């Protein structure tokens, strides 16, 4: 399975905005993305 190159938080935010997401606090969005990344990594580890 080929993995995609990970996007930085800034690039993830830019992509979300390009899809129409409106955000007031980009610092808070980065915190949320970091939490989602931690959860995703944990779930992938548990699936091994």
LOGUTI-926530 format. One record per residue (C-alpha): residue number from 0; x, y, z; residue in one letter. Coordinates in Angstrom, 3 decimals. Layout:
% LOGUTI-926530
   nr         u         v         w  rest
  NUM         X         Y         Z     a
...
% end
This chain:
% LOGUTI-926530
   nr         u         v         w  rest
    0     0.000     0.000     0.000     x
    1     1.373     3.376    -1.016     x
    2     1.093     6.086     1.622     x
    3     0.409     9.713     0.808     x
    4     2.930    12.368     1.752     x
    5     1.696    13.966     5.005     x
    6     0.561    17.585     4.817     x
    7     1.719    20.205     7.288     x
    8    -0.962    21.808     9.443     x
    9    -0.689    24.951     7.319     x
   10    -1.287    22.959     4.122     x
   11    -4.179    21.075     5.742     x
   12    -5.763    24.392     6.752     x
   13    -5.268    25.789     3.246     x
   14    -6.935    22.693     1.784     x
   15    -9.881    22.954     4.192     x
   16   -10.330    26.621     3.275     x
   17   -10.234    25.759    -0.440     x
   18   -13.182    23.414     0.228     x
   19   -15.140    26.294     1.769     x
   20   -14.450    25.879     5.484     x
   21   -14.540    29.152     7.391     x
   22   -12.418    29.353    10.531     x
   23   -11.933    32.155    13.025     x
   24    -9.007    30.763    15.023     x
   25    -6.342    28.962    12.996     x
   26    -4.309    28.217    16.138     x
   27    -7.284    26.288    17.548     x
   28    -7.703    24.463    14.230     x
   29    -4.051    23.353    14.442     x
   30    -4.684    21.996    17.953     x
   31    -7.706    20.055    16.716     x
   32    -5.763    18.658    13.753     x
   33    -2.975    17.541    16.102     x
   34    -5.490    15.679    18.274     x
   35    -7.078    14.032    15.228     x
   36    -3.613    12.946    14.035     x
   37    -2.838    11.400    17.439     x
   38    -6.132     9.500    17.464     x
   39    -5.619     8.302    13.877     x
   40    -2.105     7.068    14.630     x
   41    -3.326     5.242    17.737     x
   42    -6.173     3.560    15.865     x
   43    -3.822     2.457    13.075     x
   44    -1.421     1.064    15.667     x
   45    -4.238    -0.844    17.365     x
   46    -5.262    -2.382    14.021     x
   47    -1.838    -4.032    13.510     x
% end
